[in-house]
Amino acid sequence: MYEKFLNNTRLRRFTVLGLVIFVLFLVRDFMTPMLLTFIFTLISVKIVKFIQRYIKAPTFLLATILYLFELCLLYLLISKYSTILIDQVVSTYNSIVHFYQHKDFDSDIVTDFISNYFKNHNWQDKVESGAGIILEQLQNVGRLAISFIMSFILSFFFMIEKEKTVLFSRNFLSSEYAWFFQDLYYFAKVFVETFGVVVEVQLLIAIVNTVITTIGLGLIGFTQLPTLAIMIFFLSLIPVAGVIFSCIPLTLIAYSTGGLQTVIYVLVLIIVVHCVEAYILNPKFMSSRTKLPIFYTFVILLFSEKFLGVWGLIVGIPIFNFFLEILGVKIATKKIKNKKTEQPS
């Protein structure tokens, strides 16, 4: 029975795939650092291979320089951008305090409405509920930051010992249970090839989003555009949600820069960029690189975002192409050509 099972390649591979899905379900809480590590490593491998086409240098040296450059870039972004953001928050706070201390504040209709609202409603429970939501979101941000740092470090360790890690991993392909690891290698190879296309697409989308948003902010009247462009680029690497995340700091800066009117301009700009990314760039780029029709691409993105959240926008297309490859579905790319019939002379 065991020998028959090993000789039945289709049944064996589907069994291994089912086991992999079961294990991923068990470690689903660890999925974010796993995917981040995979993405960081995949991007680093592509960048290093691209550089090695023109510069013959060891992977260890190029990976070290690459990660140091990324750390310097993150440091400059955090140091400069945090200063700008703190200044804008302080300016906004001072504006609010000045508004409340205005002599006409007590006679304002809005003040009467707020006072009556707090008298007639249990505002303490609402404040406690709001504080609980804020605390929960801060915890989520903290967990994401820890996952980001841990994934960055793991990716760096893989890159500086890439050759050694690959050679060690190949030993599993010649072990007593080589069939199991060969099937794992087959599935990993298919998924990496499809996932690499999605990463390239997301980089293109991030660049387009950064250019459009930076130009729009420049027209609105923002300063410090290079720093804001770096922030927008990093947030744009998060599909769809990244545009929404950038809304909070940009609206704070807009309010202190030009008041409520500038805030409205920024919100309109963010909505336009979000719609362009979600409904034009993402389906179009995905369909062109994965050879899928735009209809299929759009439907896959909708369902994957529904069931997998933000990560579904990244892994949805690779998972679909992964199962297409396993099921043996070949994407037809033939074009219909008009044939002219020759008339007999």
C-alpha positions as CSV (number, residue, x, y, z in Angstrom):
1,M,0.0,0.0,0.0
2,Y,2.8,2.4,0.9
3,E,4.6,1.7,-2.4
4,K,1.4,2.2,-4.4
5,F,0.8,5.5,-2.6
6,L,4.3,6.7,-3.5
7,N,3.9,5.7,-7.1
8,N,0.6,7.6,-7.4
9,T,2.0,11.0,-7.9
10,R,-1.3,12.8,-8.0
11,L,-2.7,11.3,-4.8
12,R,0.6,11.8,-3.1
13,R,0.9,15.5,-4.0
14,F,-2.7,16.2,-3.0
15,T,-2.1,14.5,0.4
16,V,1.0,16.6,1.0
17,L,-0.9,19.8,-0.1
18,G,-3.7,18.9,2.4
19,L,-1.1,18.5,5.1
20,V,0.5,21.8,4.3
21,I,-2.9,23.6,4.4
22,F,-3.7,22.0,7.7
23,V,-0.4,23.1,9.2
24,L,-0.9,26.6,7.9
25,F,-4.3,26.6,9.6
26,L,-2.7,25.6,12.9
27,V,-0.1,28.4,12.7
28,R,-2.5,31.1,11.3
29,D,-1.6,33.4,14.1
30,F,2.0,33.4,12.9
31,M,1.0,34.1,9.3
32,T,1.9,37.8,9.3
33,P,5.6,37.3,10.2
34,M,5.8,34.3,7.8
35,L,4.4,36.3,4.8
36,L,6.5,39.4,5.7
37,T,9.7,37.3,5.9
38,F,8.8,35.7,2.6
39,I,8.1,39.1,0.9
40,F,11.3,40.7,2.3
41,T,13.4,37.7,1.2
42,L,11.8,37.5,-2.3
43,I,12.4,41.3,-2.9
44,S,15.9,41.1,-1.7
45,V,16.7,38.1,-3.9
46,K,15.4,39.9,-7.0
47,I,17.3,43.1,-6.2
48,V,20.6,41.2,-5.6
49,K,20.2,39.1,-8.7
50,F,19.5,42.3,-10.7
51,I,22.6,44.0,-9.3
52,Q,24.7,40.9,-10.0
53,R,23.9,41.2,-13.7
54,Y,26.1,44.3,-13.8
55,I,28.4,43.9,-10.8
56,K,30.1,40.7,-10.0
57,A,30.0,40.8,-6.2
58,P,29.2,38.1,-3.6
59,T,25.7,37.8,-2.3
60,F,26.8,38.4,1.3
61,L,28.3,41.8,0.4
62,L,25.4,43.0,-1.7
63,A,22.8,41.8,0.9
64,T,24.6,43.6,3.7
65,I,24.8,46.9,1.7
66,L,21.1,46.5,0.7
67,Y,19.9,46.0,4.2
68,L,22.0,48.8,5.6
69,F,20.6,51.1,2.9
70,E,17.1,50.1,3.9
71,L,17.8,50.8,7.6
72,C,19.2,54.2,6.8
73,L,16.2,55.0,4.6
74,L,13.8,53.9,7.4
75,Y,15.8,56.0,10.0
76,L,15.6,59.1,7.8
77,L,11.9,58.6,7.2
78,I,11.1,58.1,10.9
79,S,13.3,60.9,12.2
80,K,12.2,63.5,9.7
81,Y,8.6,62.4,9.3
82,S,8.0,62.0,13.0
83,T,9.2,65.6,13.6
84,I,6.9,66.9,11.0
85,L,4.0,64.9,12.3
86,I,4.6,66.0,16.0
87,D,4.7,69.6,14.9
88,Q,1.4,69.3,13.1
89,V,-0.2,67.5,16.0
90,V,0.9,70.3,18.4
91,S,-0.3,72.9,16.0
92,T,-3.7,71.2,15.7
93,Y,-3.9,71.0,19.5
94,N,-3.1,74.7,19.9
95,S,-5.8,75.5,17.3
96,I,-8.4,73.5,19.2
97,V,-7.4,75.1,22.5
98,H,-7.6,78.5,21.0
99,F,-11.1,77.7,19.7
100,Y,-12.4,76.6,23.1
101,Q,-10.9,79.7,24.8
102,H,-12.5,82.1,22.4
103,K,-14.8,84.6,24.0
104,D,-17.7,83.7,21.7
105,F,-17.4,80.0,22.4
106,D,-20.1,79.9,25.1
107,S,-22.7,81.4,22.8
108,D,-22.0,79.0,19.9
109,I,-24.9,76.8,18.9
110,V,-22.5,73.9,18.5
111,T,-21.5,74.3,22.2
112,D,-25.1,74.1,23.3
113,F,-25.7,71.0,21.3
114,I,-22.6,69.3,22.7
115,S,-23.6,70.3,26.3
116,N,-27.1,68.9,25.8
117,Y,-25.8,65.7,24.3
118,F,-23.5,65.0,27.2
119,K,-26.3,65.7,29.7
120,N,-28.8,63.4,27.9
121,H,-26.4,60.5,27.1
122,N,-24.1,58.3,29.2
123,W,-20.9,59.7,27.8
124,Q,-18.7,57.9,30.3
125,D,-19.5,54.5,28.8
126,K,-18.9,55.9,25.3
127,V,-15.5,57.3,26.3
128,E,-14.5,54.0,27.9
129,S,-15.6,52.1,24.8
130,G,-13.7,54.5,22.6
131,A,-10.6,54.1,24.8
132,G,-10.8,50.3,24.6
133,I,-11.0,50.5,20.8
134,I,-7.9,52.8,20.7
135,L,-6.0,50.5,23.0
136,E,-6.8,47.5,20.9
137,Q,-5.6,49.3,17.7
138,L,-2.4,50.3,19.4
139,Q,-1.8,46.7,20.4
140,N,-2.4,45.6,16.8
141,V,0.1,48.3,15.6
142,G,2.6,47.0,18.2
143,R,2.2,43.4,17.1
144,L,2.6,44.5,13.5
145,A,5.8,46.4,14.3
146,I,7.3,43.4,16.2
147,S,6.4,41.1,13.2
148,F,8.0,43.6,10.8
149,I,11.3,43.8,12.8
150,M,11.4,40.0,13.3
151,S,10.7,39.4,9.6
152,F,13.4,41.9,8.6
153,I,16.0,40.2,10.7
154,L,15.1,36.7,9.5
155,S,15.2,37.8,5.9
156,F,18.7,39.4,6.5
157,F,20.0,36.1,8.1
158,F,18.7,34.2,5.1
159,M,20.4,36.5,2.6
160,I,23.8,36.7,4.2
161,E,23.9,32.8,4.2
162,K,21.9,32.2,1.1
163,E,24.3,29.7,-0.5
164,K,24.8,27.8,2.8
165,T,21.1,27.7,3.5
166,V,20.2,26.4,0.0
167,L,22.9,23.7,0.1
168,F,21.7,22.5,3.5
169,S,18.1,22.5,2.4
170,R,19.0,20.3,-0.6
171,N,20.0,17.5,1.8
172,F,16.3,16.9,2.5
173,L,15.7,16.1,-1.2
174,S,18.0,13.1,-0.9
175,S,16.8,11.8,2.5
176,E,14.8,8.6,3.2
177,Y,11.6,10.6,2.8
178,A,12.8,12.5,-0.2
179,W,9.4,12.1,-1.9
180,F,7.7,14.3,0.7
181,F,10.3,17.1,0.5
182,Q,10.3,16.9,-3.4
183,D,6.6,17.5,-3.4
184,L,7.0,20.4,-1.0
185,Y,9.7,21.8,-3.3
186,Y,7.3,21.5,-6.2
187,F,4.6,23.4,-4.5
188,A,7.0,26.0,-3.2
189,K,8.5,26.6,-6.6
190,V,5.1,27.1,-8.2
191,F,3.9,29.5,-5.4
192,V,7.2,31.5,-5.5
193,E,6.9,32.0,-9.3
194,T,3.4,33.3,-9.1
195,F,4.0,35.3,-5.9
196,G,7.0,37.0,-7.5
197,V,4.8,38.4,-10.2
198,V,2.4,39.9,-7.6
199,V,5.2,41.5,-5.7
200,E,6.5,43.1,-8.9
201,V,2.9,44.4,-9.6
202,Q,2.6,45.8,-6.1
203,L,5.9,47.7,-6.5
204,L,4.6,49.2,-9.8
205,I,1.4,50.2,-8.1
206,A,3.3,51.7,-5.2
207,I,5.4,53.8,-7.5
208,V,2.3,55.0,-9.5
209,N,0.4,55.8,-6.2
210,T,3.4,57.8,-4.9
211,V,3.8,59.8,-8.1
212,I,0.0,60.6,-8.3
213,T,-0.3,61.5,-4.6
214,T,2.9,63.5,-4.4
215,I,1.9,65.6,-7.4
216,G,-1.6,66.1,-5.9
217,L,-0.1,67.2,-2.6
218,G,2.2,69.6,-4.4
219,L,-0.7,71.2,-6.2
220,I,-2.6,71.5,-2.9
221,G,0.4,73.4,-1.3
222,F,2.2,70.8,0.8
223,T,5.9,71.2,1.6
224,Q,8.4,68.5,2.6
225,L,7.3,66.5,-0.4
226,P,10.4,64.2,-0.6
227,T,9.8,63.0,3.0
228,L,6.1,62.6,2.4
229,A,6.8,60.7,-0.9
230,I,8.9,58.1,1.0
231,M,6.2,57.7,3.6
232,I,3.5,57.3,0.9
233,F,5.7,54.8,-1.0
234,F,6.1,52.5,2.0
235,L,2.4,52.7,2.9
236,S,1.5,52.0,-0.8
237,L,3.3,48.7,-0.5
238,I,0.3,47.7,1.6
239,P,-2.4,47.1,-1.0
240,V,-5.5,49.3,-0.8
241,A,-5.2,49.7,3.0
242,G,-2.0,51.7,2.7
243,V,-3.8,54.6,1.0
244,I,-6.2,54.6,3.9
245,F,-3.4,54.5,6.5
246,S,-1.8,57.6,5.0
247,C,-5.1,59.5,5.5
248,I,-4.5,60.2,9.2
249,P,-1.1,62.0,9.0
250,L,-1.9,63.8,5.8
251,T,-5.2,65.2,7.1
252,L,-3.4,66.5,10.3
253,I,-0.8,68.2,8.1
254,A,-3.5,69.6,5.8
255,Y,-5.5,71.0,8.7
256,S,-2.5,72.9,10.2
257,T,-1.4,74.0,6.7
258,G,-4.6,75.4,5.2
259,G,-7.5,74.5,7.5
260,L,-10.7,72.6,6.8
261,Q,-10.7,73.4,3.1
262,T,-7.2,71.8,2.6
263,V,-8.4,68.7,4.6
264,I,-11.3,68.3,2.1
265,Y,-8.9,68.5,-0.8
266,V,-6.6,65.9,0.7
267,L,-9.6,63.5,1.4
268,V,-10.8,63.9,-2.2
269,L,-7.3,63.1,-3.4
270,I,-7.0,60.0,-1.2
271,I,-10.4,58.8,-2.3
272,V,-9.4,59.2,-6.0
273,V,-6.1,57.4,-5.5
274,H,-7.8,54.6,-3.6
275,C,-10.4,54.1,-6.3
276,V,-7.7,54.2,-9.0
277,E,-5.6,51.6,-7.2
278,A,-8.5,49.3,-6.2
279,Y,-10.5,49.4,-9.4
280,I,-8.0,50.2,-12.2
281,L,-4.3,49.7,-11.4
282,N,-4.7,46.5,-9.3
283,P,-6.9,44.5,-11.7
284,K,-5.2,45.8,-14.9
285,F,-1.6,45.2,-13.7
286,M,-2.5,41.8,-12.3
287,S,-4.3,40.7,-15.4
288,S,-1.4,41.8,-17.7
289,R,1.3,40.1,-15.7
290,T,-0.6,36.9,-14.8
291,K,-2.4,36.6,-18.2
292,L,-5.7,36.4,-16.4
293,P,-8.8,38.3,-17.7
294,I,-9.6,41.5,-15.8
295,F,-13.0,40.0,-14.8
296,Y,-11.3,37.0,-13.1
297,T,-8.7,39.2,-11.5
298,F,-11.2,41.6,-10.1
299,V,-13.5,38.8,-8.7
300,I,-10.5,37.0,-7.1
301,L,-9.4,40.2,-5.4
302,L,-12.9,40.8,-4.1
303,F,-13.3,37.3,-2.6
304,S,-9.7,37.0,-1.3
305,E,-10.1,40.4,0.5
306,K,-13.4,39.2,2.0
307,F,-12.0,35.9,3.4
308,L,-8.3,36.7,4.0
309,G,-8.5,40.5,4.7
310,V,-5.7,42.8,3.5
311,W,-3.4,39.9,3.0
312,G,-5.9,38.4,0.5
313,L,-5.1,41.3,-1.9
314,I,-1.5,40.0,-2.0
315,V,-1.9,36.2,-1.9
316,G,-5.2,35.9,-3.6
317,I,-3.8,35.9,-7.2
318,P,-0.8,33.6,-6.3
319,I,-3.2,31.1,-4.6
320,F,-5.5,31.1,-7.7
321,N,-2.6,30.6,-10.1
322,F,-1.1,28.0,-7.8
323,F,-4.2,25.8,-8.0
324,L,-4.5,26.4,-11.7
325,E,-0.9,24.9,-12.1
326,I,-1.7,22.0,-9.8
327,L,-5.0,21.2,-11.6
328,G,-3.2,21.4,-14.9
329,V,-5.3,24.3,-16.3
330,K,-3.4,26.0,-19.1
331,I,-4.2,29.7,-19.8
332,A,-4.9,30.0,-23.6
333,T,-3.3,33.1,-25.2
334,K,-4.1,32.4,-28.8
335,K,-5.4,35.3,-30.9
336,I,-7.9,35.0,-33.6
337,K,-6.5,36.0,-36.9
338,N,-8.4,36.9,-40.0
339,K,-7.4,34.7,-42.8
340,K,-7.7,35.9,-46.4
341,T,-8.7,33.2,-48.8
342,E,-6.7,33.2,-52.0
343,Q,-8.7,33.5,-55.2
344,P,-7.7,31.1,-58.0
345,S,-6.2,32.8,-61.0
